[in-house]
């Protein structure tokens, strides 16, 4: 009997597992019961409108914030239950590319990438030099190693931040809006580097963004968040063609749909009734 070719199966082991995660800023609940899983070796996107809690989710994974309920488990460790020493050890296995880059303005490109290596390892200066040049070469900026951050374009600064995020060869890299404010060429370059580095270094990557078109080209799996919960998730190609109302509106950038323009508020007429506009004669002199 002839054997049929089998498609490669997705890994079943998850690096990150989030269960019934809830978090609020004061009385404003941002996450209302998030459940998601990030498989090892994959690039996973978390998409949603601005203010939906995407960056907060990354802060909870990294332990910068503690959940009000639920659990965040990274590599088998529940983040908010770790003591300070254990949390810092876990963070050394994570890389983070911040929304605004977060480069040190008084350091050169080389020194920015070398910083985590000097801070968290006992490597010799020769080894640090070689590692930094390798990371900069991977993002196409080995020749810019002596430049100051003020001499970099937005796309170049983003690539330096990416090289620094992977300097320690972390198991997990988190990208907070990596495509924001970039021109189309730089955006495409950054997206391809994220994918290539993930595969070449055996990383696991979480890309938090609202840029649908570019993220769907490079990620394996997508979660859509709205109103503090996961409203849809699945492989990138399936989500691109999904008929789900929220996903369809978000993917195609349509004005009409479940994503509203106005922040929740009481009726406009009631606001005017409670706070009538001043008459000209009532205006202060």
Secondary structure, 3 states (H helix, E strand, C coil): CCCCCCCCCCCCCEEEEEEEEEEEECCEEEEEEEEEEEECCCEEEEECCCCCCHHHHHHHHHCCCCCCEEEEEECCEEHHHCCHHHHHHHHCCEEEEECCECCCCCCEHHHHHHHHHHHHCCCCHHHHHHHHHHHHHHCCCHHHCCCEHHHCCHHHHHHHHHHHHCCCCCCEEEEECCCCCCCHHHHHHHHHHHHHHHHHHCCEEEEEECCHHHHHHHCCEEEEEECCEEEEEEEHHHHHCCCCHHHHHHHHCCCCCCCCCCCCCCCHHHHHHHCCCCCHHHCCC
